[in-house]
Amino acid sequence: MHWSEHAIWWHVYPLGFTGAESEALEPSAPAVPRLARLSGWLEYLRGLGCNGLALGPVFASETHGYDTVDHLRVDSRLGTEDDLRRLVDEASAQGVRVLLDGVFNHVGRGHPAFADVLAHGDASPYASWFHRKPDGEYRTFEGHHQLVALNHDEPAVADYVTEAMTYWLERGIAGWRLDAAYQVPVAFWRTVTDRVRARFPEAWLVGEVIHGDYAGFVKAGGLDSVTQYELWKALWSSLNDRNFYELSWSLDRHNALLETFAPQTFLGNHDVTRIASKLTDPRHLEHALVLLFTLGGVPSVYAGDEQAFQGVKEDRAGGDDAVRPAFPDDPAELAPYGAPVYRLHQLLIGLRRRHPWLVRARTSVTELSNTSLAYTVTDGPADGAADGARTLAVALNLADEPADLALPSGAWQQLAGSGSVRADGVGLPGAGWIVVGTEPG
């Protein structure tokens, strides 16, 4: 079992988390060692039950971190390379692995290679790094003028990305999240990942992919995983619409993916409205968490979601700010309203830790209506037919009225949640849920 299959990530957007300036510091300004503040949160994430720290952009950029200008230099708003290496070492000493965010689809306009192209045109040695359009402008990422797309057919670009990835792996990080991976040809990823794995075979490489052939992308690109956006959408949408049929359909696709790889699963990240704001009924936050932590995949928790932070992403300049807030210096300074949700995270992550096979568990729906869902998760085939297969069962009720849900016959014992347990099913209160197993745990 690869170490990543035991990973549960706490995802942090460092520039926002540490309250950094919205724009890069002047070159003459001293670096501000804000990354050091994250050291004080390592015990907090471990207490939550996580063992991975997934960092958003930390490299020199012009504004929000995704307009990188130097992949080998830490953004001076966050500190220096020594500050990052110290954080990685401190995390490692506590059994926490660090994942970095690599923006390799595009660069900021201030990147030295692009600046040289602007100054010298086709005479620049970097002219082939970028796509010049017939109108003289350069191709960008999804129309964002400040984000200039790299030419991934250029071998020197593959050399550059390989150098950046291996440079930080040499310094102790555990792997990479590859930003906007879906915009990059899979042949490019295969070239780079083969080179990286030749030196760092244990590195975990996860691509940001929104939709499409997830399994094909993983195989062709030489990745370990991709972001499971389809499941994310089905989770909150089915809860809001009181339509578990949508989720049931997505679980069939999720099962198929698990035959090839363990997707990165999540309820929130730095790019989307926080789950506590996304759900129209706050009671359904518990249901969402139960689903996240009982379904197959490598789960991540976006910092603040475990405290029921609110935040709505808007499609405008600065529209990400609400989901990327500054955190206090000390976890003890967090508002007390989040404590019940934090404790529920601990409970469910603890349950998952006691059943580590859930990372590859297949799901079989046993009862389904618009407002009720019961399913089993099994470490064998989805039908649970494998001899000795370990199984949990989960039941959810979105209705205000109590509900009785059938389960396969078994010596079920309550592991979490509320309701009554029978040999062939469970009874749930309104808006209730339960997790049961055949062994204490």
N, C-alpha and C positions, 0 to 999 in steps of 0.2 A: 504494500500500500504506500503510495507516494505521500510525502509529508503534507502536501496540499489537501489531501482528503481528510485530514484532521483539522484543517484550518477553519477558523471563524474570524472574519476580518472586522475590525473597527475602522471605518473609512473617514478620513479627515481631509478637509480642504485647507491646507496650511495658511495661505495668505489671509483667508477670512478668519479662521480659527484664532490666529494670533493677533488679529487687528492690524495687519500691515497696511501701509499706504496703498492707494488704488493705482498708483503709477510708480514706475521704477525710480529709485533714488538717483541723484546726480552721480556720475562716475567718481567724483572726488569725495563723496559722502562716505563715512565709515559704515561698515556692515553692522546691522542690528541683530544680535543673536537671539531672535525670537524662537527658533527651533528648540532652544533649550527649555521653553515652557512646556513642550510636549513631554519632556521627561517626567514631569509631575503628574501626567495623566496615564502613565504606563500601568501603575497599580490599579487605577480606576478601570481600565479596559480589561485587565486580568480579573478584577473582581466581577465584572460583567459576565465573564466566561470566555472572552475572546483571547486569541493567541496570535493575532496578526494585526499589524498597523499598516493600513493601505493609505499612503499619502498621495494627495493630489499634487499638482505641479510644484516643484521646489527649485527649478532651474531659472536662470536669469531670463527675464521676460520684460516686455514693455508695460503690460497692465495686469491682466487677470491670470497669467501663468500659461495660458494656451497659445500665446504669441511668443514662443521661445526665441531667444537670440543667442543662447549659448548652452548647449546640452551638457557641457563639462564644467559649468560654474553654477554654484548655488546662488539664487537670487539674494542680493545684499539686503533686501528687506527682511529676509529670514535668517541671514547669517553667512557663514563661510562653509567651505568643504569640511573643515575640522568640526564645525557644529553638527553637520549632518552625520559625519562618521561617529561622533560621540553619541548621538541619539541612536544610531544603528547598534553600536556596541552596548549601550545601556539596555536597549530592548532585548538584544540577544542574551544578555546576562539574566534576563527575567523570563526567558523562553518565548519571546515575542519576535516574530519575523517581520521584516519591513518590505513592503511592496512600493515601488516607485511608478509614477505616471509618466509615460514617454509619449511626447507629442511629435510624431515622426511623419505625419501626413503633410504637415505644413509648418512654416516658421513665421515669426514676426517680420515686419518689413525692415526692422533694424538689425536683422541677422547679418553678420559680416559678409556672407556669401551673396545675399541679395543686394546688400548695399554696394558691393563691388560691381554687380551686374548693372545697377542703376547708374553707377559712375562711368562704366566702360562699355556697356552694351554687349554686343556679340564678341568683343575683344576680351571680355572677362573670362578667366579660366573657369568660372562658375556658370557661364551662360547656359550650359546644358543641364544645369540643376533645376531649371524652371521652365514652365511652358509659356512661351510668348504667343499671344493670340494675334489674328490678322489686324486687329485695331491697335496693336502695339502694347496693349495692357497685358498683364500676366494673370494666369489662371489663379483663382483663389479658392478657399474652402467655403463652399456653400454661399458664395457671394459676399463674404466678409472681406472687405478691402484690406484690412490689416493682417490677414492670414493668407500668406502666399503659398500655394500648393507646390510641393516638391515634385520633380520628375522622377518617378520610381523606375523608369526604364534606364536611367543613367547609373552605370556601375559605381561611380564615385559616391552616389547617394547611399547605396547599400553599404559601402565601406564606412561612410560617416555614421550611419545608424548602428552598424555593428560595433564600431569603436565606442560609441556612447553607451550602448547597453553593456558591453563587457567591462568598460571602465568602472561603472558603479557596482557591477556584480563582483568585481575584484575587491571592492571596498565593503563587501559584506551584505548587500541587499539580497533578498530571497527571490526576487522576480520582478516582472514588469506588467503593468496594465498598459496596453497599447491603444492610445486615444485615436478615435475615428478610424479604427482598423478597417472598417467596411469601405472606406474610400480608397484603400491601397490595394493594388493587385496582389492576389494570393501568391503569385510567383515571386514577388518581391519578399513577402514574409517568409516564404520557404527558403530563399537564399540566405536571409539574415538569421532565421531561427536555426538553420543547420549549422551555421558558423558559431552562433552563440552556444548551442548545445554541445558542440565539439569540445568546448572548454568548460561549460557549466551545465552538465547534464541534469542536475537537480533543480535548475531554475524553473519557476512557474510562470508561464506566459499566457496572459488572458487578453483577448481582444475585445474592444468595444464594438459590438455588432448589434444593430437595432432589429433587423428582421432578415428573412431569407433562409438560405440553406445553412443553418448553424453547423451541423455535423460536417458537411462538405467543406466549409470554411476552415474548421479546425484541422481536418485531415490534410487538405491541400496546402494550408499555410504553415503547417508544423507547429500549431499552437496547442496548448493544453485545455483551454476553455474559452468561452465567450460569455458576454453578459446576456442574461436571459430576460430580455425586455418583453418578449411575448407573454411569459408567465407573470411578470410584474404587472402588465396591463390587465391580464385576466383576473388577477387577485383583487385589485381595487375596484375594477369595473363590475365584476360579478357581485361583490359586496354592496356597492352603491345601487346597482340595478335590481338587487335581490333576484339574481339569475345565475344559479349555480350550474346551469347547463353550459354556459360559456366556459366556466372554469373546468368542468369535466372534459370538454373537448380539448382544452389546452393541456390537461394532464396526460391525455393519450399521446400528444406530441412530445411532451416532456419525457415520458417513458421511453420513447424511441431514441431521444437524444442520449439518455443515460446508457444506452447500449454502446455508445462511442466514447463519451466523455462526461465529466461532471460539470454542468454549467454553473456559472457564478450567479447565484440567486440573491435577490434584494427587494426591499420595499421602498428604498430611497437612495438617492445619491446627490451629488452636487449639481446635477442638471435638471432635476425634476422637483415638482411641488412635494413638500413633505407629506408623508402618509397620514399624519394626524390632521392635516388640512385637506387632503384629497378625499378622505372618507366623509360622507354626508351624515353618518350616524356614528358618534364617537364610541359606541359600544362595539362597533365592528373592528376597532383597532385590535382587540384581543383575538378575534377570529383571524385577522391578517397575520398576526404573529404566530399563532398556532400553525397556520399553513406554511409559513416560511420555514419554521424550525422542525417540521415533521416531513417535509417533502425532500426528495433527493436533490443534491447540488452542494455547492460550496457557498454558504451564506455569508453575507456581509451586512453590517449595521452602519448606517450613516450617522456620524456623530451628532447627537442631539435627538435622534429619533427614539433612542432608548429613554429619553426624558419627555417624550410627547411634545417636542418642539413644534411650533407652528411655523409655516412659511410657504408663501405662494410664489412660484416662478412666473414671471411675466415676460412677454415678448417685446422688450424695449431695452434701450440702453440702461444698464444698471438693474435689469430685471431679475438677475440672479442673486442680488444682494440679500434678499429676505431668506434664502435658503443657505446662505454662506455667512452666518453671523460670527462675531467675535465671541469667544468663550472666556470665562473668568480664569485668573491665574490658578486658582485652587478649585478642584472638583467640589469641595465642601461649600463653595459659594453658589452652586446651582440652586435654582428655585425649588422649594420642596414639593411643588405640585407634580413633578415628574417621578417622584419616588415609587408610586404604585406600578407605573409602566416599567421602570428600571427593574423592580423586583420580578415582574412577569418575564422580562427578558432573562433574568438570572435563572428563573425556574425552568423555562423552556430550553435555554442553552444547556443547563445542567442535564435535562432529560436527553438532549441530543448527545452530550458527551458520554452518557451512560449507554448510548446505542450508536456507536460511531459508524456502523454499517448503513445508517440512514443516508450517508453521502451518495450511495448508489441505489437506494431503495426504489423499487417500482411501486406504483400506486394502482390500486384496483378499487373503483367506486362500487359500493355495495347497495347504497340507497341514494336516490336523487330526486329532488323537487326544486322548485324555484328558490325556496327558503331553507331547505335542509340538505345536508350532504353527509354521508358516512363513507369512509374509505379505509382500506388497509394499506399499510406500507410494509414491504417485504424485501428481504435481502436476496431473494431469488427471482424467478419470473413473476410477472405482475399477478398471475393467478394463484401465486403462493404454493404451487404444486411441488416445488423442490423439497426433497427429504430434509427434514430438520431446519427448514427455512425459519428465520426469526421474523416475527411479525408484531407490529403495533396496529391499533385501530383508532381512528379519530372520527368524532361526530360533531357537527356544527349545526346550530339552529339560529337562523336570522329572525325568525318570527317573534312577536311579542308573547305568543301563547306557547305553552309547553309542547314538546314533541317527543314521540317515540320513534327510534330509528333502529332498523335491523342491522345486525352484524353476523358474520359467519359464526356458527356455534363454537364455543371455546370457553376455557376457564379464565375469562377476562377479569383483570384486576385494575382498579382505577389508579392511574399514575399522576394525572393532573386534571384540573377542571372540576366541574360540579355536575351532579345528576346521579341517577341510580343505574347500577350495572346488573345486567341479567346474562344468562348464558348465551342468549341469541340476540342481544341488543342492549340499548341504553335508553334511559329516559332523561330528557334535558329540560331545564327551565327555559323560559323565554330568553332569547339572546344568549343562550348558554353554549357551552362546548365541553368536550371531555376527550382525554387521551387514555386509552387502556392498553394493557399488555397481558401476556400470559405468564409472565414472571415479574416479581417485584423489581422496580427499577426507576 
